[in-house]
Amino acid sequence: MSDTFHMQRALAIAATGLGRTGENPCVGCTIVRDGVIVGEARTADTGRPHAEEQALAQAGDARGATAYVTLEPCAKRTSGGASCSDLLIAAGIARVVIAIRDPHPFAAGIGIERLRAAGVQVDVGLLEEEARAQNADFFAKYEAKDR
Ligand SMILES: [Zn+2]
C-alpha cells in the first residue's frame, strides 16, 4: 500500500474525533510495519493522550516501522511524560511521514528537527491541504499571525 493510502487512513481516523478535542487539533496516526497496519489512533477526546502515543502502544514492537501522522509530532515534554517525537524515537520508528508542520510558533519544525537529529527519515507535506482543512480553525489561529 502506498504512502497516500496510509495517510488517508490517518486522516479518516482523525475525522472521527473532529470537534471532540477542545482547543486541541484532532490528529490521526497510523503505524505500518512490513506493510501491515499495527497501530492507529486519534487524539483522545480530552486532547490527551496524543494519537502517536496510543498508536505506538497498540503497535507494541514498532522497530523499523513507518508512522503516518496528520500533524507534526510534538516535541515538548509535558507533565504527562515524553513528547511524541521522543516516543517515536524511543520506539525505533525508522520513518515518519507528516502531512503538515505544526503552525504553533513554539512548536513549528521542532519535532521534525528532533526526529531527523535522531536519524529518523522524515517526509513532510503528504496530503497537506486535506490535513489543514480538517483542523481549519487551529491552523487559521496560528497561521494568520504570519500574514
Ligand atoms: Zn504529541
Residues whose N, C-alpha, C, O or C-beta is under 5 A from the ligand:
A	BS01	ZN	H50 C74 C84
